[in-house]
Every structure is written in structure tokens, then in C-alpha cells.
Amino acid sequence: MSDAPATSAPQAAETSTDSAAITSAIEEISVAVATGLVPFLGQAINIYDTITCMLTLHNSTSAEDQMEAKFDLVLALVGWIPGAGGGVKKTIRIVNKHPERFAPILFDVLRMVCDKVGIHTSPEFLLDKLFDAVGLKNQLGTVQSAIEGSWLYDNLPAEGRLALSTCMSTVRSQLPAMVMLVTLKLTHWKTKQRNNAAQAIGPQGKVNPVEKKPERNDPKVAETGHNAPTLTASNNTVNASIGTSVAEGVSKSLTGIIGEHITDYFLYEKYGWGKDWSRHDMGMQGEWKEKPSKTFPGKLNEATRLNPLFALKAHGTGIDGVWKVQIGDPHNGGKPYAIVESKASKVGKAPKNAASKPGVKGKLLDNARRIKDAALPKSEELLEPDTSEGSDSAGAGKPGGKPVGKGGGGKPSGGKQAQPKQTAASTAPASARQTNNSVEQPLVQMSQKWITKNIKDAVKFGVIADAREIVEEIRINGTKVYSRHLFYTPFYLPSAAEHEKALLEDERDKHEKHADHDIPSTHRHDEREVKAAVNHKHAKLGLPLEP
């Protein structure tokens, strides 16, 4: 009598079905790779696919349909990339259709694609290279020329050609945001790869013994894709547990989204700044029962909309939040306006003393380094600037991690890139001009001068009726009419951990799973603390202190 555990008929049938589905998927992907290697055939397929996706996007009416169409159109553009483009396009579409079944073997399939086209690289490196908005945008001219020179385009009616032209303009302006739709899902799927090692796909889609993944700390191994396989038994698990490391899986660019979302909803729900916001987490689709204005409380920037969790990008530079507050509100020192900055951090471990208050002075950025170097820093410096004591761009005061900062840190505070060759009249106040040189006055984030410079870009004219009056009131009266606030949301906070998990697992339709928007008092910094932090930075830069 055998000691092996019996397998039930349903289990066996399910295993057989999964195996057949995987085999079928591998065959489809192999065909896509093969046709992509035949120049004329591959281009004909790409032209048809791209035209179809563009017309689908043009005809989409609902927000959900538009998102799906944009997702698919990005994949169509990736298909134009010689070599692995066609195989990766087909792979991502199959995974997107059945993520539960195929996401755990995504890297295995991508290794097979690389092998078939003779590319020696790791799956992660391949995805980063293919889903690059700048690279895809650079090839749009080639794509458009190929489409407009095809017989398919010639046979379209006039309105069809106009639709394609309109859609191509949309793609050129929105491509980075469209690519983000794909990379959000890729970020989630990456966490689904098997914990110890991914199974290698063999001929006819057979699953081989598990091979160990390339070590991340060996750049040569990671870049070339050499596995140096060690055969082990698969535990058939996926590394999708947020509890393993709450800070893993979410990219730097998405960290700020979580902080901005939680901060907006905290101010609305806990402080009561605003009334009757209609649709939770719907961003631009949400509405107020009465729109915020000079006389009615609520958010005044971002077209008065609350930041959704599933946004395409964080603010970047500029003011995060401008709010109208009820007169006499104790949270705002009785002043009518609030200027809000949100900082988030991937720090996943709480400090030993949970009652301690993380310092704020290390979280405010400045543009002094950019002025000194006359060049922009690397993007990672903007996203996670050095906040250690004594650094050029920040001071001390952060417990064990680097918060994602916006404004300053190497960019001008208004968010516009400065050119090395600008006239003194256009870049510097009179007190900072020098003969034959362009000198720009350093600005510290959340300082009164920084707010004066950025307020017009935040509260846009024409969006709310009295925007011009609000901007002028804030510019003229400064802290007499507004209080400054900084909210810090490291990922060890329950609310941040909950939202990080929701973002990774794409729980956009399960609002009950990410309804906690609390920020404890230890992580809220008021006017007094923000002013002290600004003056701390001013002192380091040799600037006059704010009175």
C-alpha cells in the first residue's frame, strides 16, 4: 500500500487545467516571439494591434474602460521594440487576464522569452528597460509613420484617421501616466514570484526543477541573467506577504502617493476641513456638495479634489495642500487658511519609544545645492533626499529612514527646472544679483517666501471663482492668515501599512480594506514646529530668520 497522500479528483482536474493553460500560454507567447522576429510580419501585426488599441481608447466612455484601453495601448507600443517586445507584450496580456494563475510564473516566462531572442538579462532589468516612458515616447514618430503608411490606415474612413490623430496626440501628452498604469501592476506581480526561486519553463511549457534566482547584490549576475542554478525543491509559495517587509514592493515614486492620500483624508475626516465629499478615492471624479472657496471650508488646490490612493504620480514639487478652514478652528490657530506638506517614508519599523515625536527639521528641503551646482540632481535625490545631520539638503530629525520629499532638494521650489544660463533679472531678486552672473535666492520648503512663490501654481485661477483673492490675501498677509502643517506617514503606521498593501494588491474597489486615515499626534507638526524647522534650515544656509 502506498504511503503517498491521495489526490482528490477535483484537485487533479484543477492541476491538469492549470498545466494545460500554462502550456497553451507558452505556445502563444512563443508564436508572438517568432512572428516578431520576422520583420514585415511583425510590423504588420504591430500596426494592426496599435490601430485597434487606439480606436478602442478613442471610443471608450467610462473611466474604467479608458484605463484598460490605455493599459493595452502601452503594451501595443512595447510590441514595437525589436527582440523581446512582442513576447513581453503577449506575456503581460496573458498575466493581466488571469493574474492568479500566471503572475507567480511571470519571471519564468520572461526568462524563456529572453532565451528565445538571445538576450542575456534578468526579468526585472528587461521590464525596467521596456516599460520606460522616455524610450517609448522616442519611438512614437516611427510608430506613427509606419501606421500612416499602411494599407490599413488608407482604408480607414476620414473620421477613423482623425480619431487616430487625436489619440496619438493624447498618447504623446499622457504616456508617462499611461506607463504608470502598467508598472503599478508589474510592481504587484513582482511580489508574487516564488519565495526561494522561480520555476524554469522548459520545452513545451514543462516545469523544470526550481532554479535559484540571481543574487541581487551581484550586479554582473543580475544584469547578464546568469543563474548558476542550484536545484532545490519548490515550496510553491509566492512572496506576496506584506508582513514580510512592509517597505518592500512599493517604489519610491509611489511612496508619496500614500502619504498625500492619507493626509488629505485625515484633514477631511478627522479635522473636519470640508463637508460632504461625494466619492471616496475617486480623485477628479469626486465632488463636494458645496465647492470649497474663500467662504466655504475644504481643499483649494488640485481643483479642490482629494488625492486618490491609486493616483498615477505624487505631487513632485510645489505645495501639497492649501485648505480653507473654519474661522476659529483650534487645529489651525484660528486662521482661515492652512498650508500643508505631506511626507511619507518606507520605514517599516517603529522606533522603540512609540511616544516620541519624529523631528521635522530634517524633512524640509531647499534648492541651495542646485543653485550651487547649476544643475539638477539625480531623480533619486529628489525622491529620497539625504536627511542625515550635516547634509547639504536637510538636517536631522528623522527616525531611521528617508522621507520622500517634494519641492527643493535640487529643483526650484515652484517645480520648474532652472536653466544654467538665465539672466539675473529673470532668476534673482535684487538683493541676490551679481555683476555678469545669475544668482538665485535659495528657498527653503514651507518658508513664507517659498509659499509666496508657489501659491499661484497651487490655487489656480479659473478653477474656483475667488482664487485670485485667496492668492493675493496669502501673498500679502503671510502667516497672519495661514498656519503651516507637516504630516509624516512612515509605513510602520497602521494606516500607511494598510494603504501600501491596498496599492500593491490593487484593491481600488475594496475601500473598506483601506479606510484608516489616522495620523497620530506624534506625526503631526504645527505652525510652531514648521517655523522652527524653516529657521533651522535658514541658519544653515546663512539666510535671515523668519520673525
Secondary structure, DSSP 8 states (H G I E B T S, - for coil): ---S----HHHHHHHHHHHHHHHHHHHHHHHHHHHHTSHHHHHHHHHHHHHHHHHHHHH--SHHHHHHHHHHHHHHHHTTSTTTHHHHHHHHHHHHHSHHHHGGGHHHHHHHHHHHHT----HHHHHHHHS-HHHHHHTHHHHHHHHHTSHHHHTS-HHHHHHHHHHHHHHHHHHHHHHHHHHHHHHHHHTTSBSS--EEE-GGG-EEEE-----TT-HHHHHHT------B-----BS--GGG-TTSSS-HHHHHHHHHHHHHHHHHHTS--SS-B-STT-GGG--BSS---SSS-EE-SGGG----TT-SS---SS-SEEEE--TT-GGGTT-SEEEEEEEEE---S--S-TTS---SGGG--BSHHHHHHTS---HHHHHS---STT-SS--S--SSS-EE--S-TTS-TTS----SS--HHHHS-GGG-BTTB------BTTSHHHHHHHHHHHS-BTTBTTHHHHHHHHHHHGGGTEEEEEEEEETTSHHHHHHHHHHHTT-TT-GGGG------GGGEE-HHHHHHHHHHHHHHHT-----
